[in-house]
Amino acid sequence: MKVLVACEFSGIVRDAFTKLGHDAWSCDLLLSERPGNHIQGNVLDVVNDGWDLMIAHPPCTHLAVSGAMHFHKKQAEQMAALRFVRFLLDAPIPKIALENPVSVISTKIRKPDQIVHPWMFGHPEQKTTCLWLKGLPKLVPTNDVKQQMLMLPKNKRERLHYLPPGKDRWMERSRTFQGLADAMAGQWSK
């Protein structure tokens, strides 16, 4: 299967599909952090290249409700981000998963098809991740460690929320958890 992982610099999801023998490519404006098939550029330039599956991680900077108090100052940016999301969801690709945190996509476009957390896939952490799906089934949890996670102090189970401010904070928060990437590859490559 020919897989495009849009807006991914980490290579985590790409590599999960590659491990299973798929022709998987990440595409991002940034270089990939890991060696592998990577297109450094705009996904809009390659989205029509005959992909079977696209997993898209559009930037959430102007979409996530965690930044709602700033929405009034960035209406133009939010409209552009929503246009980009619509373009990805409407891409001529038979199977699409679009991933984002809780965001205005839910009210401006449509509600997500599924909400997942890292603890459903073996990582004792909370991070609400919404999935908008086209031609794909909902993910089935592979290793539920919720009870283990609930025993951790809040700053550990919500590690990403408590990261200190810094120029690379967004990078750490945007990486896909390996267990989730493996579930996507294992369950969506059929």
Residue pairs with C-beta under 8 A, 6 or more apart in sequence:
1 17
1 22
1 23
1 52
1 53
1 189
2 22
2 23
2 50
2 51
2 52
2 53
3 14
3 17
3 22
3 23
3 24
3 25
3 51
3 52
3 53
3 54
3 55
3 189
4 24
4 25
4 27
4 43
4 46
4 47
4 49
4 51
4 53
4 54
4 55
4 93
5 13
5 14
5 17
5 24
5 25
5 26
5 27
5 54
5 55
5 56
5 57
6 27
6 28
6 43
6 47
6 54
6 55
6 56
6 57
6 58
6 88
7 27
7 28
7 43
7 56
7 57
7 58
7 59
8 14
8 26
8 27
8 28
8 55
8 57
8 176
9 26
9 28
9 30
9 31
9 32
9 33
9 171
10 26
10 32
10 33
10 34
10 174
10 175
10 176
11 26
11 32
11 33
11 34
11 35
11 36
11 38
12 34
12 175
12 176
12 178
12 181
13 24
13 26
13 55
13 57
13 176
13 181
13 184
13 185
14 24
14 25
14 26
14 32
14 36
14 37
14 38
15 24
15 34
15 36
15 181
16 178
16 181
16 182
16 184
16 185
17 24
17 184
17 185
17 189
18 24
18 36
18 37
19 185
20 185
20 186
20 189
22 185
22 189
23 37
24 37
25 37
25 38
25 39
26 32
26 36
26 37
26 38
26 39
27 38
27 39
27 40
27 41
27 43
27 46
28 38
28 39
28 40
28 43
29 40
29 41
29 42
30 40
31 38
31 40
32 38
32 40
39 46
43 56
43 88
44 87
47 54
47 87
47 88
47 91
47 92
47 93
48 91
48 92
51 93
52 93
52 94
52 95
53 93
53 94
53 95
53 96
53 97
53 136
53 188
53 189
54 88
54 91
54 93
54 95
54 96
54 97
55 96
55 97
55 98
55 99
55 184
55 188
56 88
56 96
56 97
56 98
56 99
57 98
57 99
57 100
57 174
57 176
58 81
58 84
58 85
58 88
58 98
58 100
59 81
59 174
60 100
60 101
60 103
60 174
61 67
61 77
61 81
61 170
62 74
62 77
62 78
62 80
62 81
63 78
63 81
63 82
63 85
63 100
63 103
63 104
63 105
64 100
64 101
64 102
64 103
65 101
65 102
65 103
65 104
66 101
66 102
71 78
71 104
78 104
82 104
82 105
82 108
82 109
85 98
85 100
85 105
85 109
86 109
88 96
88 98
89 96
89 98
89 109
89 132
89 134
94 134
94 135
95 134
95 135
95 136
95 188
96 132
96 133
96 134
96 135
96 136
97 131
97 132
97 133
97 134
97 136
97 184
97 188
98 105
98 131
98 132
98 133
99 129
99 130
99 131
99 176
100 129
100 130
100 132
101 127
101 128
101 129
101 130
102 128
102 130
103 130
105 112
105 130
105 132
106 112
106 130
109 132
110 132
112 130
112 131
112 132
113 131
113 132
113 133
113 138
114 130
114 131
114 133
114 138
114 139
115 128
115 129
115 130
115 131
116 129
116 131
116 139
116 141
116 180
117 125
117 126
117 127
117 128
117 129
117 146
118 124
118 125
118 126
118 127
118 129
118 177
118 179
118 180
119 125
119 126
119 144
119 145
119 146
119 148
119 149
120 139
120 141
120 142
120 143
120 144
120 146
120 180
121 141
121 142
121 143
121 177
121 179
121 180
121 182
121 183
122 142
122 143
122 145
122 179
123 145
123 177
123 178
123 179
123 180
124 145
124 148
124 149
124 152
124 156
124 157
125 149
125 156
125 157
125 158
125 159
125 160
125 177
126 149
126 157
126 158
127 158
127 160
127 161
127 177
129 180
131 138
131 139
136 188
137 187
137 188
139 180
139 183
139 184
139 187
139 188
140 183
140 187
141 183
142 179
142 182
142 183
142 186
143 179
149 157
150 157
155 162
160 172
160 173
163 169
163 172
163 173
